[in-house]
Amino acid sequence: MTNLLLNPKKYRDRGYPDERSKEIMLKTIDWFEEKGLAKQKEQYHNREFAEDFRQFVTKEGIFETLFLPKGYGSDPNQYYSTYRMYEFSEICGFYGAAYWYCYHVSALGLNPVLMGDNEQLKHRCVAKLKENPFCAFGLSEKAHGADIYSTEMTLTPKGDGTYVANGSKYYIGNGNVASVISVFGKMADTGDYVFFVVDSNHPNYNLVKNIVDCNQQFVAEFELRDYPITPDDICTIGPKAWDDMLNTINVCKFNIGSGATGIVTHSFYEAINHASHRVLYGKKVTEFAHVRRLFLDAWLRLLGMKLFGLRATDYMRVANENDKRYLLYNPIMKMKVAIQGEQVHELLWDIIAAKGFEKDMYFEQAVAELRGFPKLEGTRHVNMALIAKLIPSYMFMPGEFEEVGRITDNRDDTFLFHQGRTRGYAKTKFHDYMIAYNSVSHLPNVKVFIDQINAYKNYLMVSGQNIAKQMQDFDYLLAVGELFTMVAYGQLIIESAKIEGVSEEVLNQMFDVFVRDFSTYAMDLYAKPLNTPEQVDAIAKMFKRPEPNPDEADKVLREEVYSLADEYIQNP
């Protein structure tokens, strides 16, 4: 039986090398379960900011343990682990986006400090975590959104070695309470980029409003009015401030996929629990043909999300100057996994129908909260533009790398705080994706998927240099990129499935889903008016149907999916 989904009532020890890591996860689960679903939903419907969560993580020192690399904080054995960040993010998402969001934007807010040049400031901000671990990332602005080049926040020298900050920021999570807010701006005299730190309690910090009014998050608009800044408050000035901004997002947007996985897992349990006890027209709901297909597809997609996330975590942990494969897997984690989460949720909602609107269900909360995840830290199109730059290197120019296993040890993922310049992205090297695919090419649906990959590769070769111009059209780029993303997504899932001991029957059924997805994306590309006749012919060869195996599908459904009924129910 494939037991990979998070189940707080049957917590699976993820193989941490220290008790502190496991303690964090168990205490967090216990805190949520002691609160119970009714209280949690009451706070959700009252749009209550997660102040109780802030008090909990402060008391337990959780962010200090999770966020800091070696050499910071009070623990001499401190280390930064993407693996435990992944699991904590998933747990937070499992219980509610408000808790996940407070965690996520706190990591975003602290990272520019930890990546910066000011060692004294790092230790000062780390010390603040003991009193108030909620941080904020002051990047976006109302007029410019994702156009960070147009940032208007300024830091002006006063002539005595100090500065004043003026400007406003928008879409800033935790902006109401954060004691560490890393603010991105420009030097008024030189135009250089700069990161500096402010405190929401300062009198020159004006909290304008919460710009959302539909959930528990506080997403702030704030203004700095002649806010006094000394050199002790400045993280970095110059080109490195720009790199630190992008590298912070590189690290933290990974949380989006794991948070979405947590949300959907909780909704899955509610859906399977409800459907397994429901009888309509004298027949169990779970025996209706369409429900069987919906549950099987939903579980396979959810398992794929989890497998990809675990494997992408390994590549984050081995990253170094000569191994930056995470630069592809990270945006896929952010975008693809989060969008898969939406698809899973729609499948589940089709099963439980009106039940999904009930106010006492976690599900109705997830319906509203999950929709935002793919839209955080860059839109789908922005992340796809990054992904598409790596198509030539990934598809045609594989490099040589040592094999990477599952990494749960206490190594310090310190490279993530020293990623360096953000140039040369398109030259990133990857190992040969066919190593993974060939290892399971005997599975009928993997074989069909390999045929689709080869057809896609042929399409790229037929397209030649013309495709670069075509992909200047973002609509076309998105269609090309979705197919490419499927190749890398499937590769890491195969690698992860082998590590986790997932059966070949499950993997074959999962690729039944992926073959259908690939054909759907190919049809979207096929319809684009920019295609040449040669491209149209090449794209048509990507249309494939999976190899059906009803007996295998039934076995996976009954032994894997339906066995999860009543396995988890949140405390009332």
C-alpha atoms as one frame of an Amber mdcrd trajectory, in Angstrom:
protein
   0.000   0.000   0.000   1.296   3.446  -0.929   1.176   5.460   2.309   2.659
   8.800   1.269  -0.134  11.273   1.917   0.081  13.316   5.098  -2.116  11.845
   7.831  -1.762  13.806  11.083  -3.432  11.030  13.097  -0.894   8.507  11.856
   2.153  10.706  11.528   4.836   9.016   9.499   8.347   9.654  10.764  10.061
  11.176   7.753  13.470   9.939   8.859  14.853  13.075  10.493  18.303  12.703
  12.083  17.318  14.729  15.167  14.421  14.780  17.630  13.889  18.531  17.313
  12.693  18.247  13.705  10.134  15.566  14.523   9.109  17.475  17.647   8.227
  20.550  15.577   5.934  18.587  13.289   4.217  16.709  16.113   3.704  19.804
  18.263   2.271  21.683  15.301  -0.134  18.852  14.500  -1.151  18.605  18.164
  -1.774  22.360  18.338  -4.132  22.250  15.368  -5.910  19.111  16.516  -6.407
  20.497  20.036  -7.929  23.614  18.498 -10.309  21.432  16.502 -12.219  21.991
  13.292 -15.117  23.950  14.822 -12.874  26.603  16.374 -10.741  26.735  13.258
 -13.787  27.343  11.059 -15.162  29.938  13.483 -11.919  31.911  13.184 -11.991
  31.486   9.411 -15.540  32.779   9.035 -14.791  35.678  11.410 -11.733  36.520
   9.294  -9.618  36.416  12.408  -5.900  37.004  11.905  -3.800  34.029  13.026
  -2.555  35.662  16.214  -2.886  32.400  18.130  -0.578  30.754  15.591   1.940
  33.560  16.062   1.887  32.964  19.822   2.340  29.229  19.297   5.334  29.416
  16.944   6.883  32.085  19.196   6.554  29.936  22.318   7.976  26.873  20.558
  10.748  28.734  18.677   9.688  27.011  15.469  10.691  29.637  12.928  14.090
  30.025  14.559  14.734  26.325  13.995  13.281  26.143  10.492  14.505  29.392
   8.914  18.135  29.707   9.979  21.327  28.249   8.505  24.240  27.147  10.639
  25.834  29.894  12.711  22.638  31.723  13.608  20.211  31.338  16.475  20.720
  29.704  19.848  21.089  26.073  18.755  24.733  25.073  18.158  23.467  22.251
  15.918  21.347  24.588  13.808  20.945  23.782  10.104  18.631  24.839   7.276
  16.764  21.939   5.688  14.477  22.311   2.674  13.120  18.888   3.589  11.655
  19.958   6.921  10.551  23.301   5.432   8.597  21.220   2.899   6.881  19.177
   5.585   6.035  22.118   7.841   4.615  23.990   4.851   2.449  20.994   3.967
   1.176  20.683   7.540   0.273  24.371   7.682  -1.546  24.140   4.347  -3.362
  21.027   5.551  -5.045  23.047   8.310  -5.531  26.362   6.549  -3.990  28.872
   4.169  -3.927  31.581   6.850  -1.326  29.663   8.854   0.606  28.682   5.764
   0.641  32.275   4.503   1.996  33.646   7.793   4.772  31.066   7.632   5.487
  31.630   3.933   5.756  35.428   3.999   7.863  35.247   7.156  10.396  33.124
   5.284  10.284  35.588   2.391  10.848  38.497   4.754  13.825  37.050   6.589
  15.714  35.653   3.598  16.942  38.970   2.118  18.495  39.666   5.521  20.185
  36.260   5.656  21.378  36.642   2.046  22.579  40.193   2.644  25.996  41.657
   3.436  25.265  43.014   6.932  26.307  40.389   9.469  25.349  42.520  12.473
  21.849  43.027  11.049  21.441  39.280  10.528  22.035  38.529  14.192  19.820
  41.437  15.266  16.909  40.200  13.167  17.437  36.602  14.247  17.214  37.732
  17.877  13.821  39.320  17.125  12.430  35.913  16.169  12.287  35.017  19.851
   9.850  37.854  20.558   7.959  37.999  17.261   8.808  35.488  14.523   6.415
  36.956  11.937   8.321  38.760   9.175   7.269  40.472   5.933   8.666  40.944
   2.422   8.243  44.538   1.219   8.568  44.097  -2.529   5.423  44.813  -4.582
   3.939  48.262  -5.137   0.396  49.245  -6.012   1.176  50.932  -9.322   3.701
  48.391 -10.585   2.748  44.942  -9.286   5.298  42.442 -10.593   7.210  45.144
 -12.519   9.969  45.392  -9.937  12.156  47.438 -12.305   9.791  50.366 -11.695
  10.091  50.336  -7.895   9.527  53.822  -6.464  10.458  53.214  -2.815  13.536
  55.375  -2.168  16.314  55.621   0.379  17.736  59.134   0.512  21.105  60.016
   2.131  20.892  62.838   4.696  24.584  63.697   4.430  25.490  62.527   7.942
  25.782  58.826   7.110  22.101  58.130   7.742  19.108  57.929   5.408  15.357
  58.387   5.221  13.025  55.994   3.454   9.940  57.165   1.595   7.387  55.284
  -0.447   4.654  52.693  -0.222   4.339  48.937  -0.616   1.320  46.816  -1.524
   0.369  43.108  -1.199   2.566  42.709   1.905   1.560  39.734   4.051   2.069
  40.124   7.819   2.509  43.876   7.272   0.346  44.493  10.315   2.553  42.784
  12.905   5.992  42.029  11.456   9.001  43.215  13.436  11.319  42.394  10.524
  10.182  43.791   7.176  12.793  43.607   4.427  12.037  46.453   2.028  13.223
  46.582  -1.581  13.853  50.019  -3.058  16.293  52.291  -4.854  18.907  54.746
  -3.665  17.568  58.229  -4.421  21.000  59.587  -5.409  22.422  56.724  -7.505
  19.422  54.620  -8.533  21.115  51.501  -7.118  18.840  48.807  -5.751  18.782
  48.412  -1.977  17.339  46.137   0.697  16.790  47.568   4.168  14.818  46.553
   7.267  11.961  48.355   9.018   9.627  47.529  11.927   5.832  47.788  11.749
   5.798  49.298  15.266   7.847  52.369  14.275   5.945  55.703  14.295   7.122
  56.502  10.747   5.575  53.256   9.497   2.013  53.930   8.412  -0.196  50.874
   8.038  -2.764  52.032   5.478  -5.109  49.059   5.324  -5.624  45.374   4.741
  -6.247  45.177   0.995  -8.145  41.865   1.198 -11.409  41.195   3.006 -12.235
  37.589   2.253 -10.102  35.495   4.593  -7.846  35.533   7.662  -4.757  36.980
   6.026  -3.582  40.510   6.573  -2.182  41.642   3.227  -1.034  45.156   3.875
  -0.598  48.416   2.122   1.928  50.431   4.097   3.784  53.732   3.730   7.172
  54.844   4.988   7.274  58.568   5.717  10.788  59.844   6.346  11.499  56.558
   8.102  15.014  56.897   9.641  17.516  54.309   8.400  21.122  53.867   9.522
  23.802  51.712   7.894  22.962  49.099  10.552  19.519  48.702   8.941  20.756
  48.111   5.379  21.092  44.542   4.087  22.649  45.191   0.679  23.155  47.997
  -1.851  23.803  47.530  -5.586  23.320  44.697  -8.087  23.462  42.099  -5.313
  20.245  43.534  -3.829  18.506  42.668  -7.101  19.981  39.170  -7.066  18.993
  38.683  -3.424  15.428  39.643  -4.304  15.203  37.050  -7.092  17.056  34.417
  -5.088  14.716  34.901  -2.138  11.763  34.202  -4.405  13.653  31.218  -5.870
  13.871  29.640  -2.434  10.497  30.559  -0.974   8.108  29.986  -3.863   8.876
  26.304  -3.307   6.488  26.577  -0.334   3.545  27.164  -2.665   3.513  23.626
  -4.041   3.853  21.989  -0.624   1.167  24.236   0.875  -1.209  23.355  -1.956
  -0.465  19.655  -1.456  -1.460  19.981   2.198  -4.726  21.731   1.386  -5.788
  19.172  -1.194  -4.841  16.238   1.019  -7.211  17.442   3.746  -9.997  17.946
   1.215  -9.361  14.468  -0.178  -9.930  12.890   3.236 -13.205  14.776   3.673
 -14.379  13.749   0.204 -13.532  10.055   0.568 -15.051   9.936   4.063 -18.290
  11.479   2.840 -18.650   9.455  -0.359 -17.799   6.102   1.203 -20.794   6.353
   3.564 -23.278   7.725   1.048 -25.919   5.587  -0.657 -27.965   6.958  -3.551
 -30.590   5.095  -5.565 -29.782   1.970  -3.595 -26.118   2.035  -4.555 -22.945
   3.190  -2.783 -21.731   6.437  -4.304 -18.199   5.053  -4.561 -19.430   2.370
  -6.969 -20.769   4.790  -9.595 -18.531   4.608 -12.672 -17.921   8.341 -12.900
 -17.118   8.573  -9.179 -14.639   5.716  -9.499 -12.835   7.549 -12.295 -12.928
  10.887 -10.454 -11.492   9.407  -7.255  -8.804   7.441  -9.067  -7.679  10.444
 -11.108  -7.788  12.738  -8.073  -5.681  10.387  -5.940  -3.164   9.716  -8.716
  -2.723  13.443  -9.326  -2.390  14.121  -5.604   0.166  11.349  -5.209   2.061
  12.803  -8.166   2.127  16.205  -6.443   3.611  14.638  -3.335   6.155  12.543
  -5.226   7.333  15.505  -7.282   7.628  17.722  -4.211   9.708  15.205  -2.300
  12.054  14.731  -5.254  12.366  18.428  -6.021  13.347  18.869  -2.375  16.328
  16.566  -2.926  17.572  18.762  -5.772  17.185  21.887  -3.639  19.346  20.250
  -0.975  22.210  19.262  -3.318  22.309  22.634  -5.083  25.722  24.208  -5.520
  27.544  26.414  -7.995  27.809  23.506 -10.435  24.372  22.007  -9.864  21.467
  24.394 -10.301  18.846  21.940 -11.495  16.545  23.342  -8.813  16.085  26.419
 -11.018  13.754  24.313 -13.183  12.149  22.108 -10.562  11.418  25.064  -8.275
   9.087  27.017 -10.622   7.441  23.719 -11.580   6.833  23.125  -7.868   5.316
  26.570  -7.580   3.188  26.514 -10.719   2.533  22.959 -11.889   1.956  21.417
  -8.468  -0.338  24.248  -7.370  -2.389  24.007 -10.579  -2.567  20.231 -10.189
  -4.004  20.951  -6.759  -6.788  22.991  -8.339  -7.533  20.153 -10.745  -7.670
  17.613  -7.919 -10.025  19.834  -5.961 -12.378  20.191  -8.912 -12.492  16.407
  -9.307 -13.300  15.986  -5.619 -15.931  18.717  -5.745 -17.651  16.949  -8.626
 -17.971  13.955  -6.296 -19.257  15.625  -3.133 -21.159  18.382  -4.981 -23.305
  20.491  -2.594 -21.472  19.069   0.434 -18.533  21.200  -0.603 -20.452  24.383
   0.242 -21.223  23.481   3.852 -19.718  25.909   6.341 -18.653  23.229   8.814
 -16.473  21.449   6.252 -12.807  22.222   5.720 -13.588  21.752   2.021 -15.529
  24.998   1.553 -12.589  26.904   3.005 -10.175  25.139   0.687 -12.342  26.024
  -2.329 -11.692  29.715  -1.671  -8.091  29.515  -0.492  -6.564  27.098  -2.980
  -7.416  29.284  -5.981  -4.846  31.849  -4.932  -1.829  29.573  -4.731  -0.854
  29.435  -8.441  -1.088  33.223  -8.554   1.438  33.909  -5.784   5.112  34.806
  -6.438   4.635  35.412 -10.143   1.795  34.469 -12.457   1.591  31.252 -14.414
   2.942  33.061 -17.463   5.886  34.612 -15.604   6.969  31.255 -14.203   6.468
  29.553 -17.550   8.695  32.143 -19.197  11.448  31.051 -16.787  10.796  27.378
 -17.399  10.765  27.722 -21.206  14.268  29.244 -21.230  15.573  25.858 -20.108
  14.026  23.786 -22.918  17.182  23.609 -25.115  19.499  22.676 -22.267  17.152
  20.110 -20.742  15.943  18.461 -23.944  19.107  18.438 -26.045  22.247  19.017
 -23.948  22.274  16.737 -20.883  25.145  16.951 -18.445  26.739  14.423 -16.100
  25.771  14.369 -12.421  26.156  11.921  -9.577  22.953  10.123  -8.647  20.965
  11.820  -5.883  19.035   9.839  -3.289  16.416  10.915  -0.746  18.111  13.473
   1.501  16.704  13.680   5.022  19.962  14.296   6.895  21.089  17.364   8.830
  23.230  18.905   6.106  22.963  22.680   5.986  21.385  23.848   2.711  23.600
  26.895   2.908  24.003  27.388  -0.863  20.431  28.654  -1.019  21.616  31.741
   0.899  24.605  32.211  -1.423  23.195  31.555  -4.893  25.167  34.399  -6.454
  24.396  36.224  -9.671  21.171  35.425 -11.479  22.738  35.598 -14.939  23.350
  32.588 -17.181  20.024  30.966 -16.302  19.478  29.398 -19.732  22.834  27.601
 -19.519  21.752  25.504 -16.526  22.600  21.834 -17.073  20.457  18.775 -16.290
  21.008  15.048 -16.250  19.468  12.961 -19.029  15.734  12.687 -18.360  15.590
   9.427 -20.316  17.511   7.622 -17.573  14.360   7.755 -15.458  11.956   7.009
 -18.297  13.967   4.078 -19.645  13.998   2.491 -16.186  10.221   1.982 -16.396
   9.721   1.905 -20.163   8.209  -1.578 -19.871   5.090  -0.020 -18.327   2.532
   0.409 -21.134   1.526   3.983 -20.326   5.086   5.140 -19.712   5.928   3.726
 -23.141   3.120   5.791 -24.706   4.339   8.841 -22.807   7.877   8.314 -24.140
   6.418   8.298 -27.656   4.783  11.639 -26.871   8.073  13.033 -25.559   9.854
  11.966 -28.742   7.129  13.602 -30.820   7.529  16.791 -28.791  11.272  16.710
 -29.275  10.754  16.296 -33.011   8.383  19.281 -32.975  11.111  21.386 -31.356
  13.616  20.327 -34.019  11.136  21.009 -36.834  10.465  24.442 -35.340  14.143
  25.423 -35.412  15.008  29.036 -34.673  11.498  30.131 -35.582  10.180  28.998
 -32.209  12.128  31.684 -30.330  10.194  34.367 -32.189   6.904  32.494 -31.771
   7.381  32.255 -28.018   7.574  36.023 -27.743   3.810  35.583 -27.868   3.055
  34.563 -24.256   0.032  32.555 -25.312   2.191  30.409 -27.576   4.955  30.183
 -24.982   2.506  28.861 -22.406   1.345  26.087 -24.733   4.909  25.012 -25.584
   5.948  25.246 -21.945   3.100  23.120 -20.605   4.301  20.177 -22.707   7.897
  20.677 -21.625   6.838  20.875 -17.991   5.131  17.485 -18.312   8.457  15.895
 -19.302  10.319  17.162 -16.230   7.314  16.533 -13.973   7.078  12.903 -15.012
  10.826  12.405 -14.713  11.007  13.459 -11.072   7.885  11.493 -10.199   9.477
   8.315 -11.587  12.669   8.954  -9.614  10.694   9.620  -6.438   8.401   6.627
  -6.922  11.422   4.318  -7.005  12.782   5.794  -3.773   9.430   5.549  -1.996
   8.627   2.048  -3.245   5.520   2.999  -5.217   4.190   0.003  -7.124   4.462
  -0.276 -10.883   0.676  -0.660 -11.046   0.213   2.750  -9.443   2.866   4.306
 -11.647   1.318   2.881 -14.800  -2.092   4.256 -13.826  -0.550   7.635 -13.035
   0.882   7.807 -16.535  -2.548   6.957 -17.898  -3.485  10.388 -16.522  -0.329
  12.041 -17.858  -0.796  10.653 -21.374  -4.232  12.246 -21.429  -2.824  15.517
 -20.108  -0.080  15.545 -22.725  -2.637  15.065 -25.499  -4.774  17.867 -24.095
  -1.843  20.291 -23.998  -0.831  19.185 -27.503  -4.313  19.969 -28.799  -4.070
  23.453 -27.309  -0.743  23.993 -29.088  -2.138  22.472 -32.294  -4.810  25.187
 -32.433  -2.384  28.118 -32.248  -2.465  30.256 -35.420   1.291  30.878 -35.242
   2.091  27.273 -36.182   3.657  26.518 -39.544   2.296  23.551 -41.567   5.365
  21.544 -40.548   4.700  22.272 -36.890   1.051  21.276 -37.223   2.070  17.896
 -38.630   4.621  17.393 -35.873   2.190  18.355 -33.099  -0.444  15.922 -34.405
   1.946  13.064 -33.627   1.717  13.933 -29.912  -1.938  12.899 -29.746  -2.012
   9.512 -28.009  -4.467   7.505 -25.982  -3.378   5.607 -22.888  -3.271   1.840
 -22.765  -6.356   0.898 -20.734  -6.100  -1.745 -18.032  -9.455  -1.896 -16.177
  -8.374  -4.666 -13.819  -5.270  -2.765 -12.762  -7.240   0.456 -12.341  -9.802
  -1.358 -10.182  -7.083  -2.860  -8.011  -5.404   0.512  -7.439  -8.757   2.109
  -6.679  -9.805  -0.481  -4.110  -6.460  -1.211  -2.456  -5.024   2.304  -2.479
  -7.733   4.925  -2.851 -10.789   3.483  -1.158  -8.692   2.103   1.692  -8.186
   5.716   2.831 -11.830   6.138   3.878 -12.056   7.139   7.562  -8.261   7.130
   7.882  -8.291  10.787   8.940 -10.975  12.959  10.536  -9.972  16.254  12.140
 -10.841  16.635  15.819 -14.190  18.433  16.165
